[in-house]
């Protein structure tokens, strides 16, 4: 998980650099004396702001998928017979679910029982833990953690920043970001219009709610792996 946290720090610094460049360009709006006689207009800045929204969501997706990949790789180091029932269900979900259709919990329970009976003493290959349908936001990240039995611990400020419903239509920061990103990426709005009502300060504040949340999610999974919470308790205390 250290690699994931290092990667997050690099992406955070990258976002800060791009935000600084956007501020510099914003300072040249309607400046007719700008170098090369290129007139920077508000619509150009709005396009940059949409790009920053996409960038921020890309960080969410990249860190979440890398975190879960690290969890899947760590789990298979241990023999399947030692896994908790929750983890075995996630392995089944990864092996039999295409991601296109929902699988009923009864089916997963039956397959989990079968896999427990058939599991050999050898560890399987690393598996890809499935996310929830739709985009990544605080709800889907929390749901996957619950499926794995991982307790997400947030400091008061980070938890409040991530789960407060202070954005449009009473959404959280991550729900708001996912909706805006989808609107831009799927063509429901243009890059010029996607973030026209946000200032660069708004974008910075949005990032300050989201990036610390991602960091503490990854740290929570690190604690989960180091504590071997994914193994049966009887085996951990033996």
N, C-alpha and C positions, 0 to 999 in steps of 0.2 A: 504493500500500500504506500510505501515511501515514494516509489516511483510515480504513483498517481498524484500524490500531494506536491511533488516537485513539478510535475507537468501542469498542475493547476496554478502553481505560483508563476510559471512561465507564461501561461495563457492570461493570467490576471495582469501581468506586466505588459503583455502585448496589447490587451484591451486598453490599458491606461495610455499607452503610446498613441494608439489610434484615436482615442478620445482627445488627447492633447493636439494632435494634428487637425482634428475637426474644429477644435477651438481656434486654432491659428487661422484656418480657412474662413471660419465664421467672422473673424476680425477683419477680413478683407471684403465683406459683403458691400456692394455698391461703391467700392473704392476704385475710382477710375484711374488712379495713379498706380494701380497694382502692376507688378512686374509682368512684362510681355503683353501688356494691354488686354489681359483676359479679365473680363468683368465677372466677378463671383456674385451670384444671385442667391436669394433665400432658398429657391428650389434646389440649388446644388447642395446647400447645407442639409436640407430636409432629406435628400437622397443619402447623404453620408449618415444621417441619424438612423435611417432605416437599415443601412448596412451595419451599424453598431448594434442594433437590435438583433439582427441575424447572427452577428458575431457572438453576442452574449448567449443566445440560445444554443449556438454551436458548442460553447463551453459547457453548458448544462448537459447536453447530450454526450459530449466526449468524456467528461468526468464521470458521469453516471455509468456509461457503458464500460469504461475502463475499470471503475471500481468493482462492478459486478463480475467482470472478466477475472480480476484478481481473486475475488472470492471463489469463483468456480474452479480456478487453478489450484487454490490452496486446499479446497475441500477434498479433491480427488487424491491428494497425497495420502489421505487416510482410507482404510478399507471401508467399502460400502456398509458392511454389517455394523460398523460403529456409528454411522450417521444417524441423526435424529430422524423421526418420521417426517418432519417438515422439510428437511433437506432432501430426503429421498423423493418426496413429492416434486420438489423443484427439478431434480434430475429427470424424473419421468416427464414433467412438463417440457423440459428442454429436448428430450429425446423424441417425443411423440407429437408435439404441437407445432404446427407449421406457422403459427402466428396469425393465421387468417380466420380461424374459427375459435369459438370458446369451447373449453372442455369442462363438462360438468364435474363437480367435486366428487360425486359418487364414482365416476369413471377413474378419476385420479386416485381415489382411495383404493379401488380394486387393483389398479396397476401397481400402486405402491406396495400392497401386500404381496403381489406376485413377484415384484422385483426383490423384495426382502427374502423370499423363499429361494429365488434363483441366483441371488448374488453370490459370486465366487469370492475367494479370498484376495483376488487381485483388484487393484484400483482401475477404474475405467479412465478413458481420456477426459481431459478437461471439458466441461460442458458450459454452454452459454446460458446464463440465467435469463429467463424471459421477463420483459417488462410488462406493464399493463397496457391494454389497448389504448391507442391515442398518443398524444405528446407527453413528454416528461414534464411534470410539475411537482409541487410539494406533496400532493395527494398520492400520485402514482409512485413516487420514490418511497414514501412512508408505507404504502401498501406492499411493495416488494420486500421491504425490510421486515414487515410483519410476517410475510409468508416464510421468510428464512429464519425467523425467530431472533432477529437482530434488533436490539433496543437502540433507537436513535436518541442520543443525548445532545441537547442543545443548551448553550448558555442562554440566560434570559433574554439578552439583547438580540441574539441571533434568532432564537425561536420566535420572538415577537416580530422581528423584521420579516421573517419568512411566512408567518401564518396570519398576520394582520390582514384583514380584508379592507384595504384602503384605496384600491384602484377601481376603475370603472366597473359598474355592475357588481360591486362588492366582491371583487376578486383579490386574490393574493398576488404578490409580486411575480411569482413563477407562473401562475395561471394567466396573468396579464401578458407576460412575455410570450408564453406559448401561443396565446390567441393572436397577438400582433405578428409574431413570426409566421404563423400559418396563413394569416391574411396576405402577407407579403409574398411568401413562398408559393402559395397556390393561386396567386393572381386576383384575389378578392379586392386588393388595393394595389396601387403602384408604389414604387420606391419613393417617389416624391411625396406621396400622401401617407405612407405607412407610419410615420412618426412626426408629422407636421405639427401636432399639438404638444409635442414634448420639447423641452429645452435640453441642451447638453448637460446641464446640471441635473435635470430629471433623470437622464440616462445614467449619470454617475450614481445618483441615489438608488436607482433600481439595481445597479450592479452591486452596490454595497449591501443590499438586502439578500442578493442571490449567491454571490461568490462565497461569503462566509458560511452560508447554509451548506453549500456543496462541500466545503472543507470539513465541516463538522460531521456531515454524513460519512465521508471517507474515513475520518478518524474513528467514528462509531464502528464502522466495519473492521477497522484495524483492531480495535478492542475485541470485537466479536471473534476474529480469527485467532488473536493471541490468547484469548481465554478459552479457545476450542469449544465455544458454545454450540457449534454445529455437530458435536459428538454427543452420544448418549451419556447422561450424567453418571451412570454406573461405571462406564469405562473411564471417565475422567477421574473418578475418586478411587478407582481400583489400585 
